[in-house]
Amino acid sequence: MGHNTMLSTGGGIVGLLILIFDLIVIFEVFNSNRTISGKLGWSLLVFFFPVIGIILYFLFSNRTQHNSRYEALV
């Protein structure tokens, strides 16, 4: 019984971390100087595919070019 509690707690922590990273990405996208379609595309990708969307965003989004108004959060 203790083993099942450990697994569910670990999954909850991982899920919480993914949610936090999703919110960071969506906040950065909405505050960037991207076009509306670019903002919508990145937001939908992260919303529907959270883990893959986060990875793709951090690898291919060219954050420094589009976030010139403020410093990137992560």
PDB file of N, CA, C, O and CB in Angstrom:
ATOM      1  N   MET A   1       0.814  -1.182   0.000  1.00  0.00           N
ATOM      2  CA  MET A   1       0.000   0.000   0.000  1.00  0.00           C
ATOM      3  C   MET A   1       0.863   1.253   0.000  1.00  0.00           C
ATOM      4  O   MET A   1       0.521   2.219  -0.681  1.00  0.00           O
ATOM      5  CB  MET A   1      -0.929  -0.006   1.189  1.00  0.00           C
ATOM      6  N   GLY A   2       1.964   1.274   0.734  1.00  0.00           N
ATOM      7  CA  GLY A   2       2.869   2.405   0.757  1.00  0.00           C
ATOM      8  C   GLY A   2       3.521   2.635  -0.598  1.00  0.00           C
ATOM      9  O   GLY A   2       3.835   3.769  -0.957  1.00  0.00           O
ATOM     10  N   HIS A   3       3.725   1.553  -1.354  1.00  0.00           N
ATOM     11  CA  HIS A   3       4.347   1.662  -2.671  1.00  0.00           C
ATOM     12  C   HIS A   3       3.446   2.415  -3.648  1.00  0.00           C
ATOM     13  O   HIS A   3       3.940   3.222  -4.435  1.00  0.00           O
ATOM     14  CB  HIS A   3       4.672   0.272  -3.221  1.00  0.00           C
ATOM     15  N   ASN A   4       2.156   2.173  -3.614  1.00  0.00           N
ATOM     16  CA  ASN A   4       1.227   2.893  -4.494  1.00  0.00           C
ATOM     17  C   ASN A   4       1.176   4.377  -4.155  1.00  0.00           C
ATOM     18  O   ASN A   4       1.066   5.209  -5.055  1.00  0.00           O
ATOM     19  CB  ASN A   4      -0.176   2.289  -4.396  1.00  0.00           C
ATOM     20  N   THR A   5       1.253   4.717  -2.894  1.00  0.00           N
ATOM     21  CA  THR A   5       1.257   6.121  -2.490  1.00  0.00           C
ATOM     22  C   THR A   5       2.500   6.818  -3.020  1.00  0.00           C
ATOM     23  O   THR A   5       2.426   7.967  -3.456  1.00  0.00           O
ATOM     24  CB  THR A   5       1.186   6.248  -0.960  1.00  0.00           C
ATOM     25  N   MET A   6       3.629   6.143  -2.989  1.00  0.00           N
ATOM     26  CA  MET A   6       4.870   6.722  -3.481  1.00  0.00           C
ATOM     27  C   MET A   6       4.771   7.013  -4.975  1.00  0.00           C
ATOM     28  O   MET A   6       5.212   8.070  -5.428  1.00  0.00           O
ATOM     29  CB  MET A   6       6.050   5.786  -3.196  1.00  0.00           C
ATOM     30  N   LEU A   7       4.205   6.102  -5.738  1.00  0.00           N
ATOM     31  CA  LEU A   7       4.086   6.314  -7.177  1.00  0.00           C
ATOM     32  C   LEU A   7       3.119   7.447  -7.492  1.00  0.00           C
ATOM     33  O   LEU A   7       3.390   8.252  -8.383  1.00  0.00           O
ATOM     34  CB  LEU A   7       3.629   5.033  -7.866  1.00  0.00           C
ATOM     35  N   SER A   8       2.022   7.523  -6.796  1.00  0.00           N
ATOM     36  CA  SER A   8       1.056   8.580  -7.082  1.00  0.00           C
ATOM     37  C   SER A   8       1.596   9.946  -6.688  1.00  0.00           C
ATOM     38  O   SER A   8       1.308  10.936  -7.361  1.00  0.00           O
ATOM     39  CB  SER A   8      -0.256   8.310  -6.357  1.00  0.00           C
ATOM     40  N   THR A   9       2.362  10.019  -5.628  1.00  0.00           N
ATOM     41  CA  THR A   9       2.969  11.290  -5.232  1.00  0.00           C
ATOM     42  C   THR A   9       4.002  11.721  -6.256  1.00  0.00           C
ATOM     43  O   THR A   9       4.064  12.902  -6.599  1.00  0.00           O
ATOM     44  CB  THR A   9       3.612  11.178  -3.840  1.00  0.00           C
ATOM     45  N   GLY A  10       4.815  10.798  -6.753  1.00  0.00           N
ATOM     46  CA  GLY A  10       5.811  11.124  -7.770  1.00  0.00           C
ATOM     47  C   GLY A  10       5.160  11.622  -9.039  1.00  0.00           C
ATOM     48  O   GLY A  10       5.646  12.571  -9.654  1.00  0.00           O
ATOM     49  N   GLY A  11       4.061  10.993  -9.443  1.00  0.00           N
ATOM     50  CA  GLY A  11       3.336  11.439 -10.621  1.00  0.00           C
ATOM     51  C   GLY A  11       2.731  12.810 -10.426  1.00  0.00           C
ATOM     52  O   GLY A  11       2.675  13.608 -11.362  1.00  0.00           O
ATOM     53  N   GLY A  12       2.276  13.092  -9.217  1.00  0.00           N
ATOM     54  CA  GLY A  12       1.709  14.399  -8.930  1.00  0.00           C
ATOM     55  C   GLY A  12       2.747  15.503  -8.981  1.00  0.00           C
ATOM     56  O   GLY A  12       2.471  16.608  -9.447  1.00  0.00           O
ATOM     57  N   ILE A  13       3.945  15.197  -8.499  1.00  0.00           N
ATOM     58  CA  ILE A  13       5.029  16.180  -8.527  1.00  0.00           C
ATOM     59  C   ILE A  13       5.461  16.437  -9.965  1.00  0.00           C
ATOM     60  O   ILE A  13       5.675  17.587 -10.349  1.00  0.00           O
ATOM     61  CB  ILE A  13       6.231  15.699  -7.679  1.00  0.00           C
ATOM     62  N   VAL A  14       5.593  15.392 -10.758  1.00  0.00           N
ATOM     63  CA  VAL A  14       5.962  15.550 -12.162  1.00  0.00           C
ATOM     64  C   VAL A  14       4.880  16.326 -12.908  1.00  0.00           C
ATOM     65  O   VAL A  14       5.190  17.201 -13.718  1.00  0.00           O
ATOM     66  CB  VAL A  14       6.190  14.175 -12.822  1.00  0.00           C
ATOM     67  N   GLY A  15       3.632  16.016 -12.644  1.00  0.00           N
ATOM     68  CA  GLY A  15       2.535  16.738 -13.274  1.00  0.00           C
ATOM     69  C   GLY A  15       2.527  18.210 -12.903  1.00  0.00           C
ATOM     70  O   GLY A  15       2.255  19.069 -13.742  1.00  0.00           O
ATOM     71  N   LEU A  16       2.828  18.501 -11.640  1.00  0.00           N
ATOM     72  CA  LEU A  16       2.897  19.889 -11.186  1.00  0.00           C
ATOM     73  C   LEU A  16       4.040  20.632 -11.881  1.00  0.00           C
ATOM     74  O   LEU A  16       3.875  21.785 -12.282  1.00  0.00           O
ATOM     75  CB  LEU A  16       3.075  19.945  -9.658  1.00  0.00           C
ATOM     76  N   LEU A  17       5.185  19.988 -12.024  1.00  0.00           N
ATOM     77  CA  LEU A  17       6.309  20.615 -12.723  1.00  0.00           C
ATOM     78  C   LEU A  17       5.978  20.893 -14.187  1.00  0.00           C
ATOM     79  O   LEU A  17       6.327  21.948 -14.717  1.00  0.00           O
ATOM     80  CB  LEU A  17       7.547  19.726 -12.631  1.00  0.00           C
ATOM     81  N   ILE A  18       5.311  19.953 -14.833  1.00  0.00           N
ATOM     82  CA  ILE A  18       4.908  20.154 -16.230  1.00  0.00           C
ATOM     83  C   ILE A  18       3.932  21.316 -16.325  1.00  0.00           C
ATOM     84  O   ILE A  18       4.035  22.135 -17.237  1.00  0.00           O
ATOM     85  CB  ILE A  18       4.273  18.868 -16.814  1.00  0.00           C
ATOM     86  N   LEU A  19       2.990  21.397 -15.399  1.00  0.00           N
ATOM     87  CA  LEU A  19       2.037  22.510 -15.389  1.00  0.00           C
ATOM     88  C   LEU A  19       2.753  23.848 -15.214  1.00  0.00           C
ATOM     89  O   LEU A  19       2.426  24.819 -15.896  1.00  0.00           O
ATOM     90  CB  LEU A  19       1.003  22.318 -14.270  1.00  0.00           C
ATOM     91  N   ILE A  20       3.721  23.903 -14.312  1.00  0.00           N
ATOM     92  CA  ILE A  20       4.471  25.143 -14.089  1.00  0.00           C
ATOM     93  C   ILE A  20       5.226  25.550 -15.341  1.00  0.00           C
ATOM     94  O   ILE A  20       5.195  26.718 -15.727  1.00  0.00           O
ATOM     95  CB  ILE A  20       5.447  24.981 -12.917  1.00  0.00           C
ATOM     96  N   PHE A  21       5.908  24.598 -15.987  1.00  0.00           N
ATOM     97  CA  PHE A  21       6.619  24.913 -17.228  1.00  0.00           C
ATOM     98  C   PHE A  21       5.658  25.329 -18.332  1.00  0.00           C
ATOM     99  O   PHE A  21       5.970  26.227 -19.115  1.00  0.00           O
ATOM    100  CB  PHE A  21       7.445  23.715 -17.684  1.00  0.00           C
ATOM    101  N   ASP A  22       4.494  24.691 -18.407  1.00  0.00           N
ATOM    102  CA  ASP A  22       3.479  25.092 -19.397  1.00  0.00           C
ATOM    103  C   ASP A  22       3.062  26.537 -19.182  1.00  0.00           C
ATOM    104  O   ASP A  22       2.974  27.308 -20.138  1.00  0.00           O
ATOM    105  CB  ASP A  22       2.243  24.171 -19.319  1.00  0.00           C
ATOM    106  N   LEU A  23       2.808  26.907 -17.948  1.00  0.00           N
ATOM    107  CA  LEU A  23       2.394  28.284 -17.658  1.00  0.00           C
ATOM    108  C   LEU A  23       3.500  29.281 -17.986  1.00  0.00           C
ATOM    109  O   LEU A  23       3.221  30.372 -18.483  1.00  0.00           O
ATOM    110  CB  LEU A  23       1.991  28.419 -16.188  1.00  0.00           C
ATOM    111  N   ILE A  24       4.749  28.919 -17.714  1.00  0.00           N
ATOM    112  CA  ILE A  24       5.867  29.791 -18.061  1.00  0.00           C
ATOM    113  C   ILE A  24       5.943  29.992 -19.566  1.00  0.00           C
ATOM    114  O   ILE A  24       6.111  31.116 -20.040  1.00  0.00           O
ATOM    115  CB  ILE A  24       7.185  29.212 -17.536  1.00  0.00           C
ATOM    116  N   VAL A  25       5.821  28.909 -20.315  1.00  0.00           N
ATOM    117  CA  VAL A  25       5.895  29.003 -21.777  1.00  0.00           C
ATOM    118  C   VAL A  25       4.747  29.849 -22.313  1.00  0.00           C
ATOM    119  O   VAL A  25       4.968  30.728 -23.145  1.00  0.00           O
ATOM    120  CB  VAL A  25       5.866  27.597 -22.418  1.00  0.00           C
ATOM    121  N   ILE A  26       3.539  29.601 -21.856  1.00  0.00           N
ATOM    122  CA  ILE A  26       2.391  30.362 -22.357  1.00  0.00           C
ATOM    123  C   ILE A  26       2.518  31.832 -21.982  1.00  0.00           C
ATOM    124  O   ILE A  26       2.172  32.695 -22.789  1.00  0.00           O
ATOM    125  CB  ILE A  26       1.075  29.785 -21.804  1.00  0.00           C
ATOM    126  N   PHE A  27       3.004  32.144 -20.781  1.00  0.00           N
ATOM    127  CA  PHE A  27       3.235  33.530 -20.379  1.00  0.00           C
ATOM    128  C   PHE A  27       4.262  34.193 -21.294  1.00  0.00           C
ATOM    129  O   PHE A  27       4.057  35.323 -21.737  1.00  0.00           O
ATOM    130  CB  PHE A  27       3.706  33.595 -18.915  1.00  0.00           C
ATOM    131  N   GLU A  28       5.366  33.500 -21.581  1.00  0.00           N
ATOM    132  CA  GLU A  28       6.389  34.047 -22.470  1.00  0.00           C
ATOM    133  C   GLU A  28       5.847  34.263 -23.873  1.00  0.00           C
ATOM    134  O   GLU A  28       6.143  35.276 -24.507  1.00  0.00           O
ATOM    135  CB  GLU A  28       7.598  33.122 -22.518  1.00  0.00           C
ATOM    136  N   VAL A  29       5.054  33.317 -24.361  1.00  0.00           N
ATOM    137  CA  VAL A  29       4.508  33.434 -25.718  1.00  0.00           C
ATOM    138  C   VAL A  29       3.564  34.625 -25.810  1.00  0.00           C
ATOM    139  O   VAL A  29       3.656  35.411 -26.753  1.00  0.00           O
ATOM    140  CB  VAL A  29       3.773  32.140 -26.124  1.00  0.00           C
ATOM    141  N   PHE A  30       2.661  34.772 -24.851  1.00  0.00           N
ATOM    142  CA  PHE A  30       1.701  35.883 -24.907  1.00  0.00           C
ATOM    143  C   PHE A  30       2.376  37.244 -24.743  1.00  0.00           C
ATOM    144  O   PHE A  30       1.879  38.239 -25.270  1.00  0.00           O
ATOM    145  CB  PHE A  30       0.640  35.708 -23.831  1.00  0.00           C
ATOM    146  N   ASN A  31       3.479  37.305 -24.035  1.00  0.00           N
ATOM    147  CA  ASN A  31       4.190  38.562 -23.838  1.00  0.00           C
ATOM    148  C   ASN A  31       5.286  38.805 -24.868  1.00  0.00           C
ATOM    149  O   ASN A  31       6.009  39.796 -24.769  1.00  0.00           O
ATOM    150  CB  ASN A  31       4.784  38.592 -22.467  1.00  0.00           C
ATOM    151  N   SER A  32       5.423  37.935 -25.840  1.00  0.00           N
ATOM    152  CA  SER A  32       6.456  38.101 -26.854  1.00  0.00           C
ATOM    153  C   SER A  32       5.957  39.022 -27.967  1.00  0.00           C
ATOM    154  O   SER A  32       4.791  39.416 -27.994  1.00  0.00           O
ATOM    155  CB  SER A  32       6.877  36.732 -27.430  1.00  0.00           C
ATOM    156  N   ASN A  33       6.857  39.349 -28.873  1.00  0.00           N
ATOM    157  CA  ASN A  33       6.486  40.177 -30.018  1.00  0.00           C
ATOM    158  C   ASN A  33       6.211  39.337 -31.258  1.00  0.00           C
ATOM    159  O   ASN A  33       6.402  39.807 -32.380  1.00  0.00           O
ATOM    160  CB  ASN A  33       7.581  41.186 -30.311  1.00  0.00           C
ATOM    161  N   ARG A  34       5.770  38.111 -31.066  1.00  0.00           N
ATOM    162  CA  ARG A  34       5.391  37.236 -32.176  1.00  0.00           C
ATOM    163  C   ARG A  34       4.085  37.720 -32.800  1.00  0.00           C
ATOM    164  O   ARG A  34       3.351  38.516 -32.215  1.00  0.00           O
ATOM    165  CB  ARG A  34       5.252  35.769 -31.697  1.00  0.00           C
ATOM    166  N   THR A  35       3.817  37.214 -34.007  1.00  0.00           N
ATOM    167  CA  THR A  35       2.528  37.492 -34.632  1.00  0.00           C
ATOM    168  C   THR A  35       1.436  36.742 -33.879  1.00  0.00           C
ATOM    169  O   THR A  35       1.717  35.839 -33.091  1.00  0.00           O
ATOM    170  CB  THR A  35       2.538  37.092 -36.133  1.00  0.00           C
ATOM    171  N   ILE A  36       0.206  37.122 -34.126  1.00  0.00           N
ATOM    172  CA  ILE A  36      -0.924  36.447 -33.475  1.00  0.00           C
ATOM    173  C   ILE A  36      -0.941  34.958 -33.827  1.00  0.00           C
ATOM    174  O   ILE A  36      -1.189  34.116 -32.964  1.00  0.00           O
ATOM    175  CB  ILE A  36      -2.260  37.108 -33.888  1.00  0.00           C
ATOM    176  N   SER A  37      -0.681  34.640 -35.083  1.00  0.00           N
ATOM    177  CA  SER A  37      -0.685  33.229 -35.482  1.00  0.00           C
ATOM    178  C   SER A  37       0.458  32.466 -34.816  1.00  0.00           C
ATOM    179  O   SER A  37       0.298  31.294 -34.476  1.00  0.00           O
ATOM    180  CB  SER A  37      -0.579  33.103 -37.011  1.00  0.00           C
ATOM    181  N   GLY A  38       1.609  33.115 -34.624  1.00  0.00           N
ATOM    182  CA  GLY A  38       2.716  32.467 -33.922  1.00  0.00           C
ATOM    183  C   GLY A  38       2.390  32.215 -32.469  1.00  0.00           C
ATOM    184  O   GLY A  38       2.698  31.153 -31.930  1.00  0.00           O
ATOM    185  N   LYS A  39       1.764  33.193 -31.835  1.00  0.00           N
ATOM    186  CA  LYS A  39       1.350  33.023 -30.440  1.00  0.00           C
ATOM    187  C   LYS A  39       0.324  31.906 -30.316  1.00  0.00           C
ATOM    188  O   LYS A  39       0.406  31.071 -29.415  1.00  0.00           O
ATOM    189  CB  LYS A  39       0.773  34.335 -29.883  1.00  0.00           C
ATOM    190  N   LEU A  40      -0.633  31.899 -31.221  1.00  0.00           N
ATOM    191  CA  LEU A  40      -1.672  30.866 -31.182  1.00  0.00           C
ATOM    192  C   LEU A  40      -1.081  29.483 -31.424  1.00  0.00           C
ATOM    193  O   LEU A  40      -1.445  28.522 -30.746  1.00  0.00           O
ATOM    194  CB  LEU A  40      -2.758  31.160 -32.222  1.00  0.00           C
ATOM    195  N   GLY A  41      -0.178  29.383 -32.380  1.00  0.00           N
ATOM    196  CA  GLY A  41       0.437  28.088 -32.695  1.00  0.00           C
ATOM    197  C   GLY A  41       1.223  27.513 -31.530  1.00  0.00           C
ATOM    198  O   GLY A  41       1.043  26.349 -31.171  1.00  0.00           O
ATOM    199  N   TRP A  42       2.096  28.325 -30.934  1.00  0.00           N
ATOM    200  CA  TRP A  42       2.875  27.840 -29.790  1.00  0.00           C
ATOM    201  C   TRP A  42       1.982  27.513 -28.606  1.00  0.00           C
ATOM    202  O   TRP A  42       2.197  26.512 -27.923  1.00  0.00           O
ATOM    203  CB  TRP A  42       3.917  28.874 -29.379  1.00  0.00           C
ATOM    204  N   SER A  43       0.977  28.353 -28.356  1.00  0.00           N
ATOM    205  CA  SER A  43       0.081  28.115 -27.224  1.00  0.00           C
ATOM    206  C   SER A  43      -0.701  26.822 -27.396  1.00  0.00           C
ATOM    207  O   SER A  43      -0.828  26.040 -26.453  1.00  0.00           O
ATOM    208  CB  SER A  43      -0.883  29.284 -27.054  1.00  0.00           C
ATOM    209  N   LEU A  44      -1.223  26.595 -28.591  1.00  0.00           N
ATOM    210  CA  LEU A  44      -1.984  25.358 -28.836  1.00  0.00           C
ATOM    211  C   LEU A  44      -1.096  24.130 -28.759  1.00  0.00           C
ATOM    212  O   LEU A  44      -1.509  23.092 -28.240  1.00  0.00           O
ATOM    213  CB  LEU A  44      -2.664  25.413 -30.201  1.00  0.00           C
ATOM    214  N   LEU A  45       0.134  24.242 -29.278  1.00  0.00           N
ATOM    215  CA  LEU A  45       1.061  23.111 -29.201  1.00  0.00           C
ATOM    216  C   LEU A  45       1.343  22.736 -27.747  1.00  0.00           C
ATOM    217  O   LEU A  45       1.310  21.559 -27.388  1.00  0.00           O
ATOM    218  CB  LEU A  45       2.377  23.445 -29.927  1.00  0.00           C
ATOM    219  N   VAL A  46       1.620  23.736 -26.917  1.00  0.00           N
ATOM    220  CA  VAL A  46       1.911  23.473 -25.507  1.00  0.00           C
ATOM    221  C   VAL A  46       0.662  23.003 -24.771  1.00  0.00           C
ATOM    222  O   VAL A  46       0.752  22.164 -23.874  1.00  0.00           O
ATOM    223  CB  VAL A  46       2.478  24.729 -24.832  1.00  0.00           C
ATOM    224  N   PHE A  47      -0.503  23.534 -25.139  1.00  0.00           N
ATOM    225  CA  PHE A  47      -1.736  23.144 -24.461  1.00  0.00           C
ATOM    226  C   PHE A  47      -2.110  21.694 -24.767  1.00  0.00           C
ATOM    227  O   PHE A  47      -2.454  20.942 -23.855  1.00  0.00           O
ATOM    228  CB  PHE A  47      -2.877  24.076 -24.866  1.00  0.00           C
ATOM    229  N   PHE A  48      -2.047  21.289 -26.045  1.00  0.00           N
ATOM    230  CA  PHE A  48      -2.485  19.943 -26.417  1.00  0.00           C
ATOM    231  C   PHE A  48      -1.406  18.879 -26.231  1.00  0.00           C
ATOM    232  O   PHE A  48      -1.732  17.714 -26.002  1.00  0.00           O
ATOM    233  CB  PHE A  48      -2.940  19.941 -27.846  1.00  0.00           C
ATOM    234  N   PHE A  49      -0.136  19.251 -26.323  1.00  0.00           N
ATOM    235  CA  PHE A  49       0.970  18.305 -26.154  1.00  0.00           C
ATOM    236  C   PHE A  49       1.975  18.913 -25.163  1.00  0.00           C
ATOM    237  O   PHE A  49       3.029  19.396 -25.576  1.00  0.00           O
ATOM    238  CB  PHE A  49       1.662  17.978 -27.541  1.00  0.00           C
ATOM    239  N   PRO A  50       1.659  18.893 -23.872  1.00  0.00           N
ATOM    240  CA  PRO A  50       2.461  19.645 -22.899  1.00  0.00           C
ATOM    241  C   PRO A  50       3.944  19.300 -22.889  1.00  0.00           C
ATOM    242  O   PRO A  50       4.775  20.204 -22.979  1.00  0.00           O
ATOM    243  CB  PRO A  50       1.915  19.423 -21.540  1.00  0.00           C
ATOM    244  N   VAL A  51       4.296  18.053 -22.784  1.00  0.00           N
ATOM    245  CA  VAL A  51       5.711  17.695 -22.653  1.00  0.00           C
ATOM    246  C   VAL A  51       6.455  17.964 -23.960  1.00  0.00           C
ATOM    247  O   VAL A  51       7.506  18.605 -23.959  1.00  0.00           O
ATOM    248  CB  VAL A  51       5.861  16.212 -22.248  1.00  0.00           C
ATOM    249  N   ILE A  52       5.912  17.477 -25.063  1.00  0.00           N
ATOM    250  CA  ILE A  52       6.549  17.681 -26.368  1.00  0.00           C
ATOM    251  C   ILE A  52       6.548  19.162 -26.728  1.00  0.00           C
ATOM    252  O   ILE A  52       7.522  19.660 -27.293  1.00  0.00           O
ATOM    253  CB  ILE A  52       5.827  16.863 -27.464  1.00  0.00           C
ATOM    254  N   GLY A  53       5.473  19.867 -26.410  1.00  0.00           N
ATOM    255  CA  GLY A  53       5.392  21.295 -26.700  1.00  0.00           C
ATOM    256  C   GLY A  53       6.448  22.094 -25.958  1.00  0.00           C
ATOM    257  O   GLY A  53       7.051  23.005 -26.525  1.00  0.00           O
ATOM    258  N   ILE A  54       6.676  21.762 -24.696  1.00  0.00           N
ATOM    259  CA  ILE A  54       7.706  22.452 -23.909  1.00  0.00           C
ATOM    260  C   ILE A  54       9.085  22.206 -24.524  1.00  0.00           C
ATOM    261  O   ILE A  54       9.873  23.136 -24.697  1.00  0.00           O
ATOM    262  CB  ILE A  54       7.680  21.976 -22.429  1.00  0.00           C
ATOM    263  N   ILE A  55       9.362  20.955 -24.847  1.00  0.00           N
ATOM    264  CA  ILE A  55      10.664  20.610 -25.425  1.00  0.00           C
ATOM    265  C   ILE A  55      10.866  21.342 -26.747  1.00  0.00           C
ATOM    266  O   ILE A  55      11.922  21.934 -26.971  1.00  0.00           O
ATOM    267  CB  ILE A  55      10.782  19.082 -25.637  1.00  0.00           C
ATOM    268  N   LEU A  56       9.863  21.310 -27.624  1.00  0.00           N
ATOM    269  CA  LEU A  56       9.983  21.990 -28.913  1.00  0.00           C
ATOM    270  C   LEU A  56      10.121  23.498 -28.741  1.00  0.00           C
ATOM    271  O   LEU A  56      10.882  24.139 -29.465  1.00  0.00           O
ATOM    272  CB  LEU A  56       8.775  21.678 -29.790  1.00  0.00           C
ATOM    273  N   TYR A  57       9.398  24.061 -27.797  1.00  0.00           N
ATOM    274  CA  TYR A  57       9.483  25.499 -27.563  1.00  0.00           C
ATOM    275  C   TYR A  57      10.892  25.899 -27.139  1.00  0.00           C
ATOM    276  O   TYR A  57      11.460  26.844 -27.686  1.00  0.00           O
ATOM    277  CB  TYR A  57       8.468  25.929 -26.499  1.00  0.00           C
ATOM    278  N   PHE A  58      11.456  25.187 -26.170  1.00  0.00           N
ATOM    279  CA  PHE A  58      12.781  25.549 -25.685  1.00  0.00           C
ATOM    280  C   PHE A  58      13.873  25.270 -26.721  1.00  0.00           C
ATOM    281  O   PHE A  58      14.920  25.915 -26.691  1.00  0.00           O
ATOM    282  CB  PHE A  58      13.083  24.797 -24.404  1.00  0.00           C
ATOM    283  N   LEU A  59      13.649  24.325 -27.633  1.00  0.00           N
ATOM    284  CA  LEU A  59      14.650  24.031 -28.652  1.00  0.00           C
ATOM    285  C   LEU A  59      14.540  24.916 -29.894  1.00  0.00           C
ATOM    286  O   LEU A  59      15.562  25.326 -30.443  1.00  0.00           O
ATOM    287  CB  LEU A  59      14.540  22.595 -29.057  1.00  0.00           C
ATOM    288  N   PHE A  60      13.305  25.220 -30.352  1.00  0.00           N
ATOM    289  CA  PHE A  60      13.128  25.817 -31.674  1.00  0.00           C
ATOM    290  C   PHE A  60      12.403  27.159 -31.708  1.00  0.00           C
ATOM    291  O   PHE A  60      12.120  27.656 -32.799  1.00  0.00           O
ATOM    292  CB  PHE A  60      12.398  24.874 -32.519  1.00  0.00           C
ATOM    293  N   SER A  61      12.094  27.757 -30.582  1.00  0.00           N
ATOM    294  CA  SER A  61      11.251  28.958 -30.625  1.00  0.00           C
ATOM    295  C   SER A  61      12.012  30.255 -30.846  1.00  0.00           C
ATOM    296  O   SER A  61      11.393  31.293 -31.081  1.00  0.00           O
ATOM    297  CB  SER A  61      10.483  29.066 -29.359  1.00  0.00           C
ATOM    298  N   ASN A  62      13.331  30.226 -30.777  1.00  0.00           N
ATOM    299  CA  ASN A  62      14.139  31.440 -30.950  1.00  0.00           C
ATOM    300  C   ASN A  62      13.689  32.501 -29.946  1.00  0.00           C
ATOM    301  O   ASN A  62      13.316  33.613 -30.320  1.00  0.00           O
ATOM    302  CB  ASN A  62      14.023  31.983 -32.409  1.00  0.00           C
ATOM    303  N   ARG A  63      13.730  32.142 -28.686  1.00  0.00           N
ATOM    304  CA  ARG A  63      13.187  32.962 -27.594  1.00  0.00           C
ATOM    305  C   ARG A  63      13.833  34.328 -27.488  1.00  0.00           C
ATOM    306  O   ARG A  63      13.138  35.314 -27.243  1.00  0.00           O
ATOM    307  CB  ARG A  63      13.349  32.245 -26.290  1.00  0.00           C
ATOM    308  N   THR A  64      15.140  34.416 -27.666  1.00  0.00           N
ATOM    309  CA  THR A  64      15.817  35.704 -27.481  1.00  0.00           C
ATOM    310  C   THR A  64      15.394  36.723 -28.519  1.00  0.00           C
ATOM    311  O   THR A  64      15.328  37.914 -28.218  1.00  0.00           O
ATOM    312  CB  THR A  64      17.319  35.521 -27.533  1.00  0.00           C
ATOM    313  N   GLN A  65      15.110  36.288 -29.721  1.00  0.00           N
ATOM    314  CA  GLN A  65      14.680  37.209 -30.768  1.00  0.00           C
ATOM    315  C   GLN A  65      13.268  37.735 -30.514  1.00  0.00           C
ATOM    316  O   GLN A  65      12.991  38.908 -30.764  1.00  0.00           O
ATOM    317  CB  GLN A  65      14.742  36.522 -32.126  1.00  0.00           C
ATOM    318  N   HIS A  66      12.386  36.888 -30.027  1.00  0.00           N
ATOM    319  CA  HIS A  66      10.983  37.269 -29.864  1.00  0.00           C
ATOM    320  C   HIS A  66      10.658  37.855 -28.495  1.00  0.00           C
ATOM    321  O   HIS A  66       9.598  38.457 -28.320  1.00  0.00           O
ATOM    322  CB  HIS A  66      10.114  36.079 -30.106  1.00  0.00           C
ATOM    323  N   ASN A  67      11.537  37.693 -27.537  1.00  0.00           N
ATOM    324  CA  ASN A  67      11.274  38.207 -26.192  1.00  0.00           C
ATOM    325  C   ASN A  67      12.202  39.363 -25.883  1.00  0.00           C
ATOM    326  O   ASN A  67      12.881  39.356 -24.857  1.00  0.00           O
ATOM    327  CB  ASN A  67      11.438  37.100 -25.139  1.00  0.00           C
ATOM    328  N   SER A  68      12.240  40.333 -26.739  1.00  0.00           N
ATOM    329  CA  SER A  68      13.170  41.440 -26.579  1.00  0.00           C
ATOM    330  C   SER A  68      12.717  42.444 -25.513  1.00  0.00           C
ATOM    331  O   SER A  68      13.527  43.251 -25.058  1.00  0.00           O
ATOM    332  CB  SER A  68      13.349  42.147 -27.902  1.00  0.00           C
ATOM    333  N   ARG A  69      11.455  42.414 -25.109  1.00  0.00           N
ATOM    334  CA  ARG A  69      10.956  43.383 -24.140  1.00  0.00           C
ATOM    335  C   ARG A  69      11.319  43.058 -22.710  1.00  0.00           C
ATOM    336  O   ARG A  69      11.289  43.941 -21.853  1.00  0.00           O
ATOM    337  CB  ARG A  69       9.486  43.490 -24.253  1.00  0.00           C
ATOM    338  N   TYR A  70      11.660  41.817 -22.429  1.00  0.00           N
ATOM    339  CA  TYR A  70      11.970  41.412 -21.066  1.00  0.00           C
ATOM    340  C   TYR A  70      12.911  40.221 -21.122  1.00  0.00           C
ATOM    341  O   TYR A  70      13.124  39.648 -22.191  1.00  0.00           O
ATOM    342  CB  TYR A  70      10.677  41.070 -20.268  1.00  0.00           C
ATOM    343  N   GLU A  71      13.470  39.846 -19.990  1.00  0.00           N
ATOM    344  CA  GLU A  71      14.362  38.709 -19.918  1.00  0.00           C
ATOM    345  C   GLU A  71      13.551  37.425 -19.823  1.00  0.00           C
ATOM    346  O   GLU A  71      12.502  37.398 -19.180  1.00  0.00           O
ATOM    347  CB  GLU A  71      15.316  38.840 -18.723  1.00  0.00           C
ATOM    348  N   ALA A  72      14.026  36.370 -20.453  1.00  0.00           N
ATOM    349  CA  ALA A  72      13.343  35.082 -20.401  1.00  0.00           C
ATOM    350  C   ALA A  72      13.305  34.574 -18.960  1.00  0.00           C
ATOM    351  O   ALA A  72      14.258  34.773 -18.205  1.00  0.00           O
ATOM    352  CB  ALA A  72      14.043  34.052 -21.324  1.00  0.00           C
ATOM    353  N   LEU A  73      12.208  33.918 -18.577  1.00  0.00           N
ATOM    354  CA  LEU A  73      12.033  33.464 -17.201  1.00  0.00           C
ATOM    355  C   LEU A  73      12.937  32.288 -16.850  1.00  0.00           C
ATOM    356  O   LEU A  73      13.475  32.224 -15.745  1.00  0.00           O
ATOM    357  CB  LEU A  73      10.596  33.082 -16.969  1.00  0.00           C
ATOM    358  N   VAL A  74      13.103  31.364 -17.780  1.00  0.00           N
ATOM    359  CA  VAL A  74      13.888  30.166 -17.490  1.00  0.00           C
ATOM    360  C   VAL A  74      14.999  30.037 -18.502  1.00  0.00           C
ATOM    361  O   VAL A  74      15.783  29.090 -18.441  1.00  0.00           O
ATOM    362  CB  VAL A  74      13.005  28.905 -17.496  1.00  0.00           C
TER     363      VAL A  74
END
